[in-house]
């Protein structure tokens, strides 16, 4: 059988694409507005066609694919943008998150077999949950039905707490029921009184990642990203000495910040692969 294909809307740096290719798909095209991200995509996926603006894409310039993925913008949906006094948070009525309707238009024009959407968990609650109802209704009106789940990256081998909603729908067919099965064992959180093994490896701490908090440039004041090692005070001095002798950056310069934002917006490839492995069996 021919290799199944995906097209990626709001591709970012290719988290969806990497996961799906690890499961056996081939990326046919990607749509990404940010030029730095497009350069990353061109380097990592030279076989895929890159497009710039989702508003200029459709059946006239997008190859027919088996799956369309879309982590559409969350700026008008996320909790970070919904603080009191912030007038930019409008959900699907916002300028950025409203690009969801471009996804619906492209689905109607190209009719892929499957669609996979990703966004922040606040999509379930914003505007009294009316926006999420709108997403479900828009997909159904376009002929797509399916399931949704909130998946956390820490249960897919990624040392980070990152909960995102994933919605998988098929064109006039339901996705595999396995998508509603447990994604991985969920470990119980040990009580504070329970003894801990020391020292703990750095990669076992969910906070010890580039994007542990809301932004890679955020300085945590609550010790959320400190890794405790008994008698490890000297390591702070060694880190400073490494910076001075080897030129390693301790803070964030322009390239670090671009990397941080790109990583923060990316879909976790391990989760994308888990979804793709279920869909590829149903092709």
C-alpha positions as CSV (number, residue, x, y, z in Angstrom):
1,X,0.0,0.0,0.0
2,X,1.2,3.6,-0.6
3,X,2.7,5.4,2.3
4,X,0.0,7.5,4.0
5,X,0.6,11.3,4.0
6,X,-0.1,14.2,6.3
7,X,-0.4,18.0,5.7
8,X,0.5,20.3,8.7
9,X,-1.3,23.6,9.3
10,X,0.4,26.0,11.8
11,X,3.4,23.6,11.6
12,X,5.7,25.4,14.0
13,X,9.0,23.5,14.1
14,X,7.3,20.2,13.1
15,X,6.3,18.4,16.3
16,X,3.2,16.9,14.7
17,X,5.2,16.0,11.5
18,X,8.0,14.4,13.4
19,X,5.6,12.2,15.4
20,X,3.6,11.2,12.4
21,X,6.7,10.3,10.4
22,X,8.0,8.2,13.2
23,X,4.8,6.3,12.9
24,X,5.2,5.7,9.2
25,X,3.6,8.7,7.5
26,X,5.2,11.1,5.0
27,X,4.8,14.8,5.3
28,X,3.5,16.2,2.0
29,X,3.2,19.9,2.9
30,X,3.5,22.4,5.8
31,X,2.0,25.8,6.4
32,X,3.9,28.1,8.8
33,X,4.0,31.9,9.0
34,X,7.1,32.4,11.0
35,X,10.2,32.5,8.7
36,X,12.6,31.1,11.4
37,X,10.3,28.1,11.9
38,X,10.0,27.6,8.2
39,X,13.8,27.4,7.9
40,X,13.7,24.7,10.6
41,X,11.0,22.8,8.7
42,X,12.9,23.1,5.4
43,X,16.0,21.6,7.1
44,X,14.1,18.8,8.9
45,X,11.6,18.0,6.2
46,X,13.2,18.7,2.8
47,X,10.8,16.4,1.1
48,X,7.8,18.6,2.1
49,X,6.4,21.7,0.4
50,X,6.4,24.7,2.6
51,X,3.7,27.4,2.4
52,X,3.6,30.7,4.4
53,X,0.0,31.9,5.1
54,X,-2.9,29.6,5.9
55,X,-5.2,32.2,4.5
56,X,-3.7,31.7,1.0
57,X,-3.9,27.9,1.1
58,X,-6.5,25.5,-0.1
59,X,-7.4,22.9,-2.7
60,X,-5.8,25.1,-5.3
61,X,-2.2,24.6,-3.9
62,X,-2.4,21.8,-1.3
63,X,-1.9,18.2,-2.2
64,X,-4.5,15.8,-1.1
65,X,-3.4,14.0,2.1
66,X,-4.7,11.3,4.4
67,X,-4.4,13.4,7.6
68,X,-4.4,17.2,8.3
69,X,-2.9,18.3,11.6
70,X,-3.4,21.7,13.1
71,X,-2.2,23.2,16.4
72,X,-4.1,26.4,15.7
73,X,-3.0,29.5,17.6
74,X,-3.9,29.7,21.3
75,X,-3.1,33.3,22.1
76,X,-6.8,34.3,22.3
77,X,-7.7,31.1,24.3
78,X,-4.9,30.4,26.8
79,X,-5.1,31.3,30.5
80,X,-2.0,33.5,30.0
81,X,-4.0,35.8,27.8
82,X,-7.2,35.8,29.8
83,X,-6.2,37.8,32.8
84,X,-8.5,40.5,34.0
85,X,-8.2,43.7,31.9
86,X,-6.7,41.9,28.9
87,X,-9.0,42.8,26.1
88,X,-7.2,40.6,23.5
89,X,-8.6,37.4,24.8
90,X,-11.7,36.6,22.7
91,X,-11.5,32.9,22.0
92,X,-12.4,31.9,18.5
93,X,-13.5,35.5,17.9
94,X,-9.9,36.7,18.3
95,X,-7.6,37.6,15.4
96,X,-5.1,34.7,16.1
97,X,-7.2,31.9,17.4
98,X,-10.0,32.8,14.9
99,X,-7.7,31.3,12.3
100,X,-9.4,28.0,13.3
101,X,-12.0,28.9,10.6
102,X,-9.2,28.6,8.0
103,X,-8.7,25.0,9.2
104,X,-12.4,24.4,8.7
105,X,-12.3,25.9,5.2
106,X,-9.3,23.8,4.2
107,X,-11.0,20.7,5.5
108,X,-14.1,21.4,3.5
109,X,-12.0,22.0,0.4
110,X,-9.6,19.0,0.6
111,X,-11.6,16.5,2.7
112,X,-8.7,14.4,4.2
113,X,-9.6,11.1,5.8
114,X,-8.6,12.3,9.3
115,X,-8.0,15.6,11.1
116,X,-6.1,16.1,14.4
117,X,-6.4,19.3,16.3
118,X,-4.4,20.5,19.3
119,X,-4.7,23.4,21.6
120,X,-4.4,24.5,25.3
121,X,-6.8,22.9,27.8
122,X,-8.5,26.3,28.4
123,X,-10.3,25.7,25.1
124,X,-12.7,23.5,27.1
125,X,-13.7,26.4,29.4
126,X,-13.3,29.7,27.6
127,X,-16.5,31.7,26.9
128,X,-18.5,29.3,29.1
129,X,-17.4,26.3,27.0
130,X,-19.2,27.8,23.9
131,X,-16.0,27.9,21.9
132,X,-15.4,24.2,22.3
133,X,-19.0,23.5,21.3
134,X,-18.4,25.7,18.3
135,X,-15.3,23.6,17.3
136,X,-17.3,20.3,17.6
137,X,-20.2,21.7,15.7
138,X,-18.0,23.2,12.9
139,X,-16.3,19.8,12.4
140,X,-19.6,18.0,12.4
141,X,-21.0,20.4,9.9
142,X,-18.0,19.6,7.7
143,X,-18.6,15.9,8.0
144,X,-16.1,15.1,10.7
145,X,-16.8,13.1,13.9
146,X,-14.5,11.8,16.5
147,X,-13.0,11.9,20.0
148,X,-11.1,14.3,22.2
149,X,-8.7,13.8,25.1
150,X,-6.5,15.8,27.4
151,X,-3.0,14.3,27.2
152,X,0.0,15.1,29.4
153,X,3.5,15.0,28.0
154,X,4.9,13.6,31.2
155,X,3.2,10.3,30.6
156,X,4.9,9.9,27.2
157,X,8.5,9.9,28.4
158,X,8.9,13.7,28.3
159,X,10.1,15.2,31.6
160,X,7.6,18.1,31.5
161,X,4.1,18.8,32.7
162,X,2.3,19.9,29.5
163,X,-1.4,19.2,29.3
164,X,-3.0,19.8,25.9
165,X,-6.3,18.8,24.3
166,X,-6.2,16.6,21.2
167,X,-9.2,16.2,19.0
168,X,-9.2,13.4,16.4
169,X,-12.0,13.2,13.9
170,X,-12.6,11.2,10.7
171,X,-14.5,12.2,7.6
172,X,-17.8,10.4,7.9
173,X,-16.2,7.7,10.0
174,X,-15.2,7.4,13.7
175,X,-11.5,7.2,14.6
176,X,-10.1,4.0,16.2
177,X,-11.6,3.4,19.7
178,X,-8.0,2.8,21.0
179,X,-7.6,6.6,21.1
180,X,-9.8,6.6,24.2
181,X,-7.7,3.9,25.9
182,X,-5.0,4.7,28.4
183,X,-2.1,6.3,26.7
184,X,0.4,5.1,29.4
185,X,0.6,4.1,33.0
186,X,-0.1,7.1,35.3
187,X,2.2,7.1,38.4
188,X,0.8,8.2,41.7
189,X,2.3,11.4,43.1
190,X,4.2,10.4,46.3
191,X,3.2,12.2,49.4
192,X,5.6,14.8,50.9
193,X,6.3,12.6,53.9
194,X,7.5,9.7,51.7
195,X,11.2,9.1,51.6
196,X,12.9,10.1,48.3
197,X,15.9,8.5,46.6
198,X,18.8,10.9,46.4
199,X,20.2,12.3,44.3
200,X,17.4,12.3,41.8
201,X,18.4,12.4,38.2
202,X,17.7,15.8,36.6
203,X,15.5,14.3,33.9
204,X,13.0,12.9,36.4
205,X,11.9,16.4,37.3
206,X,9.0,17.6,35.2
207,X,10.1,21.2,35.8
208,X,13.6,20.7,34.6
209,X,13.0,21.6,31.0
210,X,13.4,24.6,28.7
211,X,9.7,25.4,28.8
212,X,8.8,24.2,32.3
213,X,6.7,27.3,33.0
214,X,4.6,29.4,30.7
215,X,7.6,31.0,28.9
216,X,11.2,29.9,28.4
217,X,12.3,33.4,29.4
218,X,10.4,33.4,32.7
219,X,12.6,33.4,35.9
220,X,11.0,31.1,38.4
221,X,11.1,32.6,42.0
222,X,9.4,29.7,43.7
223,X,12.2,27.1,43.3
224,X,10.1,25.2,40.7
225,X,13.0,24.5,38.4
226,X,15.7,23.8,41.0
227,X,17.0,20.3,41.1
228,X,18.1,19.3,44.6
229,X,21.4,17.5,45.1
230,X,22.9,17.1,48.6
231,X,26.1,18.9,49.1
232,X,25.9,20.3,45.6
233,X,26.6,24.0,46.3
234,X,29.9,23.9,44.4
235,X,28.0,23.1,41.2
236,X,26.7,26.7,41.0
237,X,30.3,28.0,41.0
238,X,31.3,25.4,38.4
239,X,28.5,26.5,36.1
240,X,29.7,30.1,36.3
241,X,33.3,29.0,35.6
242,X,32.1,26.9,32.6
243,X,30.4,30.0,31.2
244,X,33.5,32.1,31.6
245,X,35.9,29.5,30.3
246,X,33.9,27.9,27.5
247,X,31.5,30.7,26.6
248,X,28.3,28.8,27.4
249,X,25.4,31.2,27.8
250,X,23.8,31.3,31.2
251,X,20.8,33.4,30.2
252,X,18.7,34.0,27.1
253,X,20.0,35.8,24.0
254,X,18.0,36.3,20.9
255,X,18.5,32.8,19.5
256,X,17.7,31.3,22.9
257,X,14.5,33.2,23.0
258,X,13.5,32.2,19.5
259,X,14.2,28.5,20.4
260,X,12.2,28.8,23.6
261,X,9.1,30.2,22.0
262,X,9.4,27.6,19.2
263,X,9.6,24.8,21.7
264,X,6.8,26.3,23.8
265,X,4.4,26.3,20.8
266,X,5.5,22.8,19.5
267,X,3.4,19.7,19.7
268,X,5.2,17.0,21.7
269,X,6.3,14.4,19.0
270,X,5.8,11.4,21.3
271,X,2.1,12.3,21.7
272,X,1.7,12.9,18.0
273,X,3.3,9.5,17.3
274,X,0.9,7.8,19.7
275,X,-2.0,9.3,17.8
276,X,-0.5,8.5,14.4
277,X,0.1,4.8,15.3
278,X,-3.6,4.4,16.0
279,X,-4.7,6.1,12.8
280,X,-2.3,4.4,10.5
281,X,-3.8,1.0,11.4
282,X,-7.2,2.3,10.3
283,X,-6.2,3.6,6.9
